[in-house]
Amino acid sequence: MKYVWLFILLLFVSCATMNLGPAGPDSTPMENANVILIETSDPVNKSFDKLDEIFKAEGFSIKSYNKSQLVLETNFKKYNEQKVWLVSNVIETDSSSVIELSGIVEVPQFQYRKEYGGAKPDVKSRIKKKKSSYNPAWKVMMGIALKYPNGKIWYAREAS
């Protein structure tokens, strides 16, 4: 009987550690990273303006521009048969600012078997690095992050 309880305890602990809750920041992307952080020595207003310029240079139009709350949200941009939206938030720190970049992707669903009703509608979800269907959208986020001058890139995972 004590082996059964030991097995149940081990099973519980292993299941609890498999949860992919929030993680980061880290300098290398962890599994299912969905946030890119750009650390810069620029003040928050300058970071906000630079990011706005980068979004526009990359062909994104701005949906929501809130300089008082330091939040930028883009309209969708079509990329490899996907629609990608980006959201950024600039956070002030003691000596610098940090840009939090995340996004949403609309992934086209492929034809399902007829007994399941045919094609499903497209699915909107947060961009996650490791899933192959999200990978092109992650590349869009990385492209934006790499274009920020003198920014140090970190990765994080927020719970969806």
Beta strands, then each sheet from edge to edge (+ up, - down):
strand 1: 23-26
strand 2: 35-40
strand 3: 62-66
strand 4: 71-74
strand 5: 77-79
strand 6: 82-92
strand 7: 97-107
strand 8: 123-126
strand 9: 152-157
sheet 1: 1+ 9- 2+ 7- 6+ 4- 3+
sheet 2: 1+ 9- 2+ 7- 8+
sheet 3: 1+ 9- 2+ 7- 6+ 5-
end
